[in-house]
Amino acid sequence: MTVANLLEFDRDALALFCEQLGEKRFRATQLFRWIHQKGASDFGKMSDLAKSLRDKLAGRATIASMPMLSEQASTDGTIKWLFDAGAGNAIETVFIPEDDRGTLCISSQAGCAVGCRFCSTGHQGFSRNLTTGEIIGQLWFAEHHLRKRLNLPEGQRVITNVVMMGMGEPLQNYSALLPALRMMLDDHGYGLSRRRVTVSTSGVVPMIERLRDDCPVALAVSLHAPNDALRDDLVPLNRKYPLHELLAACRGYLAKAPRDFITFEYCMLDGVNDTDAQARELLALVNDKHAGISCKFNLIPFNPFPESGLTRSPNERVTAFARVLQEGGLIATVRKTRGDDIDAACGQLAGEVQDRTNAKVRMTRAPVKVHRSGSDVAVAIAAGRAEDRQETNA
């Protein structure tokens, strides 16, 4: 007999499961509350469920997140958990406490196939998509683990914000992501508002459009370059979905988005994408009368790792870049680096990935060469670019 992990089911799917057990659909809401609001995993303690149902569940279902392998705490309060995803894979989840919020950064894949140059996860390669239960299980574990640790009264929430910014490209795992998002928003589950759940994407245009129609939450887009030539090298997915298509999808998303702007993430790379000229190019890009879009920029200090061959922009360069955007009428903030002493900061999550994509060979490239002529910037990578483009189009 197959034992079902109930973390895999949103409330509609759980209702179908209850019907298959010969129970009324309303039992699913009771069960859903026990799982997600109370963090219960022992059916015997679910006191308002009929004993006959509890007996059925005990033989046919379980409630379990991925096993936690390790926990690390940063000096700034950030916590990183390593979870066993099986078959030699491990994924990472990060909790970031603030005075007015608690943010959980959730992974959607074991590894990532996009292969952005500045991301440690991409250099680890890709193994598989996580299931819905493995995605929501990170929130289930973190919320109730921290409630017990902090000895909070029932109903007091620890995690107020969720960002799908951990390992993986969430929109390339859409079928598992969507039910997980619905559980996060469900008032019988975690009751998070759409404004407090953010999906971060490198630019999977068709799935941005689907998310808009299926479950619009806050959207963050990894931009990182003001033109296609540079973005082709930094974010290889750009070769399939170039900037004009990406911006059009973002503009369309705003029609149903819970916020009236799109967040563009921009990793600041020394001598690569951080000049005043490139900041002005960004202004022109987002203010274009045809492609223009309501947005704000989140400038991210790069967190170096040896394989990237890249370095962090100096603080004064980041400040100057932000000033150009702000003087041009955009909102531009600099992300505060959290958890970098435990490799939990943006772009540092790597876990353990049994790579199926030959990432180490595929991403071995010569250093980025930057050629400037006046205000024009052309960036090229000496080796591997033609081969990478052929692989992307295959």
C-alpha positions in Angstrom: 0.0 0.0 0.0 1.3 3.4 -0.9 1.5 5.8 2.0 0.7 9.4 1.1 2.6 12.3 2.5 -0.1 14.9 3.2 2.3 17.8 2.8 1.9 17.1 -0.9 -1.8 18.1 -1.0 -3.3 21.5 -1.1 -6.8 21.7 0.4 -8.6 20.6 -2.8 -6.3 17.6 -3.2 -6.7 16.8 0.5 -10.5 16.8 0.0 -10.2 14.3 -2.8 -7.9 12.1 -0.6 -10.5 12.2 2.2 -13.3 11.1 -0.3 -11.1 8.2 -1.3 -11.1 7.1 2.3 -14.9 7.3 2.4 -14.9 10.6 4.4 -16.7 13.9 3.8 -14.8 16.6 2.1 -15.1 19.0 5.0 -12.8 16.7 7.0 -10.0 18.0 4.7 -10.3 21.5 6.2 -10.0 20.1 9.7 -7.0 18.0 8.7 -5.4 20.8 6.8 -5.6 23.1 9.9 -4.0 20.5 12.1 -1.1 20.0 9.6 -0.3 23.6 8.7 -1.7 25.8 11.5 -0.7 23.6 14.4 2.2 21.7 12.9 0.8 18.3 13.9 2.3 15.1 12.5 0.6 12.6 14.9 -2.9 11.7 13.7 -3.7 10.3 17.2 -3.5 13.9 18.6 -6.0 15.4 16.1 -8.8 15.5 18.7 -11.7 16.8 16.6 -11.3 14.1 13.9 -13.4 11.0 14.2 -11.4 8.0 15.6 -12.3 6.0 12.5 -10.7 8.6 10.3 -7.6 8.8 12.5 -7.3 5.0 12.3 -7.5 5.2 8.5 -4.9 7.9 8.2 -2.5 6.0 10.5 -2.3 3.3 7.9 -2.4 5.2 4.7 -0.8 8.6 5.3 2.1 10.4 6.9 3.2 14.0 7.5 6.9 14.5 7.1 9.3 17.1 5.8 12.7 16.2 4.4 15.1 15.1 7.1 17.1 18.0 8.6 20.8 17.3 8.3 22.3 20.4 9.9 21.5 23.8 11.2 23.9 26.8 11.2 23.3 30.2 12.9 24.9 33.4 11.7 26.1 36.1 14.0 23.3 38.3 12.6 20.6 35.8 13.6 20.1 34.3 10.2 19.6 30.5 10.3 20.4 28.0 7.5 19.1 24.5 7.4 20.4 21.7 5.2 17.8 19.1 4.3 18.3 15.6 2.8 16.6 15.4 -0.5 17.6 11.8 -1.1 20.0 10.1 -3.6 22.9 12.2 -2.4 21.2 15.6 -2.8 20.7 18.1 -0.1 19.0 21.5 -0.3 19.2 24.6 1.8 16.6 26.9 3.4 17.3 30.2 5.1 15.4 32.1 7.8 16.1 35.8 8.1 14.8 37.6 11.2 14.1 41.3 11.2 12.5 43.6 13.8 9.2 43.7 11.9 9.2 40.5 9.9 10.5 36.9 9.6 11.5 35.9 6.0 12.0 32.3 4.9 14.0 31.7 1.7 12.8 28.5 0.2 14.4 26.2 -2.5 12.4 24.7 -5.4 15.0 22.4 -7.0 18.0 20.3 -6.0 20.5 22.5 -7.9 19.6 24.8 -10.8 19.9 24.3 -14.6 19.9 28.0 -15.5 23.6 28.5 -14.8 23.9 32.2 -14.0 27.6 33.1 -13.7 27.3 34.8 -10.3 25.3 32.1 -8.5 26.9 29.3 -6.6 23.9 27.1 -7.0 24.2 27.2 -10.7 27.8 26.1 -10.6 26.7 23.0 -8.6 24.5 21.8 -11.6 21.0 20.3 -11.5 19.7 17.0 -10.2 15.9 17.2 -9.9 12.8 19.3 -9.1 11.5 19.2 -5.6 7.9 18.0 -5.0 5.2 20.1 -3.6 5.6 18.5 -0.2 9.3 19.1 -0.2 8.7 22.8 -1.1 6.0 23.4 1.5 7.7 21.1 4.0 10.5 23.7 4.3 7.9 26.3 5.6 6.1 23.6 7.7 9.4 22.6 9.4 10.7 26.2 9.9 7.5 27.7 11.2 6.7 25.1 13.8 10.4 24.3 14.7 10.9 28.0 15.5 7.6 28.3 17.4 8.6 25.6 19.7 12.1 27.0 20.1 10.8 30.4 21.0 8.0 29.0 23.1 5.4 31.1 21.3 1.7 30.8 22.0 -0.4 28.9 19.5 -1.4 31.1 16.5 1.6 33.5 16.8 3.4 33.5 13.5 7.1 33.4 13.2 7.4 33.5 9.4 5.6 36.5 7.9 7.2 36.5 4.5 8.2 33.8 2.0 10.6 34.3 -0.9 11.1 31.6 -3.5 14.8 32.7 -3.9 16.6 29.6 -2.6 18.1 26.9 -4.8 16.6 26.5 -8.2 14.4 28.4 -10.7 10.9 28.1 -9.3 9.1 28.7 -12.6 10.9 25.7 -14.1 9.1 23.6 -11.4 5.7 25.1 -11.9 3.5 22.1 -11.3 4.9 21.6 -7.9 5.3 25.3 -7.1 1.6 26.2 -7.7 0.0 24.0 -5.0 2.7 25.1 -2.6 1.9 28.8 -3.2 -1.8 28.1 -2.7 -1.1 26.4 0.7 1.0 29.5 1.8 -1.9 31.8 0.9 -4.7 29.5 2.3 -6.3 31.1 5.4 -6.7 27.5 6.8 -3.0 27.1 6.3 -0.4 29.8 6.7 -2.6 32.7 5.7 0.1 34.8 4.1 -0.9 37.7 1.9 0.0 37.7 -1.8 2.2 40.8 -1.2 4.2 38.8 1.3 4.9 35.8 -0.9 7.5 36.5 -3.6 8.5 34.3 -6.6 12.0 35.2 -8.0 12.7 34.1 -11.6 15.5 34.5 -14.0 12.9 35.2 -16.7 10.9 32.1 -17.8 8.5 34.2 -19.8 5.7 31.7 -20.5 5.5 30.7 -16.9 5.4 34.4 -15.7 2.2 34.7 -17.8 0.8 31.5 -16.3 1.6 32.6 -12.7 -0.2 35.9 -13.4 -3.4 34.0 -14.3 -3.1 31.1 -11.8 -1.8 32.6 -8.6 -0.4 36.1 -8.8 2.0 36.9 -6.0 4.8 39.4 -5.7 7.3 39.0 -8.6 11.0 39.5 -8.5 13.1 39.2 -11.7 16.8 38.6 -11.8 17.8 41.2 -14.3 21.6 41.9 -13.7 22.3 43.6 -17.0 20.9 46.5 -19.1 21.2 44.9 -22.5 20.9 41.5 -24.2 24.6 41.2 -25.0 25.7 41.3 -21.4 22.7 39.4 -20.0 23.3 36.6 -22.5 26.5 35.9 -20.7 25.4 36.5 -17.1 21.9 34.9 -17.3 22.0 32.3 -20.1 18.2 32.0 -20.2 18.2 35.4 -21.8 19.2 33.8 -25.1 15.8 32.1 -25.2 13.7 34.9 -23.6 15.5 38.2 -24.4 14.8 41.5 -22.6 12.0 42.8 -24.8 10.0 39.6 -24.2 10.8 39.5 -20.5 9.8 43.2 -20.0 6.6 42.6 -21.9 5.7 39.6 -19.7 6.5 41.7 -16.6 4.3 44.6 -17.9 1.5 42.1 -18.4 1.9 40.6 -15.0 1.2 44.0 -13.3 -2.4 43.8 -14.4 -3.0 41.2 -11.7 0.0 41.6 -9.4 -0.6 42.3 -5.7 1.9 45.2 -5.9 2.0 48.0 -8.5 5.6 47.3 -9.4 8.0 44.5 -10.3 11.2 44.2 -8.4 14.3 43.8 -10.5 17.2 42.1 -8.8 20.6 43.4 -9.9 23.8 41.7 -8.6 26.6 44.2 -8.5 29.7 42.8 -10.3 32.9 44.8 -10.3 33.9 46.1 -13.7 31.1 44.1 -15.4 27.7 45.7 -14.9 28.3 48.5 -12.4 29.2 51.7 -14.4 27.2 54.9 -14.5 26.8 54.4 -18.2 25.1 51.0 -17.6 22.9 52.6 -14.9 21.7 55.2 -17.5 21.1 52.3 -19.9 18.9 50.7 -17.3 16.9 53.9 -17.0 16.4 54.0 -20.7 15.4 50.4 -20.8 12.6 50.6 -18.1 11.4 54.0 -19.2 11.1 53.2 -22.9 7.7 54.2 -24.2 7.1 50.8 -25.6 8.9 48.5 -23.1 8.7 50.7 -20.0 7.5 49.2 -16.8 6.7 50.2 -13.2 9.6 48.8 -11.2 12.0 49.2 -8.3 15.7 47.9 -8.3 17.2 45.8 -5.5 21.0 46.1 -5.9 22.7 43.1 -4.4 26.3 43.1 -3.3 27.9 40.1 -5.0 28.9 37.3 -2.6 32.1 35.9 -4.2 33.0 32.2 -4.7 36.1 31.0 -6.5 34.5 29.3 -9.5 32.7 32.5 -10.7 35.9 34.5 -11.5 33.9 37.6 -10.4 34.4 40.1 -7.6 32.1 42.4 -5.7 31.6 46.0 -6.7 33.1 48.4 -4.2 30.6 50.1 -1.9 31.2 53.5 -3.4 30.5 52.1 -6.9 27.2 50.6 -5.7 26.2 53.9 -4.1 27.0 55.8 -7.2 25.1 53.3 -9.4 22.1 53.6 -7.1 22.3 57.4 -7.2 22.0 57.4 -11.0 18.9 55.3 -10.9 17.4 57.4 -8.1 18.1 60.7 -9.8 16.4 59.2 -12.9 13.2 58.7 -10.9 13.5 55.0 -9.9 13.4 53.4 -6.5 16.8 51.7 -5.9 17.8 50.1 -2.7 20.9 48.2 -1.7 20.2 44.8 -0.2 21.6 44.3 3.3 23.9 41.2 3.2 22.7 38.6 5.8 24.2 35.3 6.7 27.3 35.5 4.6 29.4 34.1 7.5 27.5 30.8 7.1 27.2 31.0 3.2 23.5 31.8 3.5 23.6 35.1 1.6 22.1 35.7 -1.8 23.8 33.6 -4.5 25.7 31.4 -2.0 23.3 28.5 -1.5 24.8 25.3 -2.9 23.8 22.3 -0.8 24.8 19.0 -2.3 23.8 18.3 -5.9 24.3 15.1 -7.9 24.6 17.0 -11.1 23.1 15.6 -14.3 24.0 18.6 -16.4 27.8 18.5 -16.6 27.9 21.9 -15.0 31.6 21.9 -14.0 32.6 21.5 -17.7 29.8 23.6 -19.1 30.5 26.6 -16.8 34.3 26.6 -17.0 34.9 29.8 -18.8 37.6 32.4 -19.2 37.2 35.6 -17.2 34.8 38.2 -18.3 36.5 40.7 -20.6 35.1 44.2 -20.6 35.7 46.6 -23.5 34.6 50.2 -23.1 34.4 52.8 -25.8 33.0 56.1 -24.4 29.7 55.3 -22.8 29.2 52.0 -24.7 30.0 48.8 -22.9 30.4 45.5 -24.7 31.0 42.4 -22.6 32.2 39.1 -24.1 33.5 35.8 -22.7 36.5 34.6 -24.6 35.7 30.8 -24.4 32.5 28.8 -24.4 30.0 31.3 -25.5 29.2 29.8 -29.0 28.9 26.4 -27.5 26.7 27.6 -24.7 24.3 29.3 -27.2 24.0 26.0 -29.2 23.2 24.1 -25.9 20.5 26.7 -25.0 18.8 26.5 -28.4 19.0 22.7 -28.5 
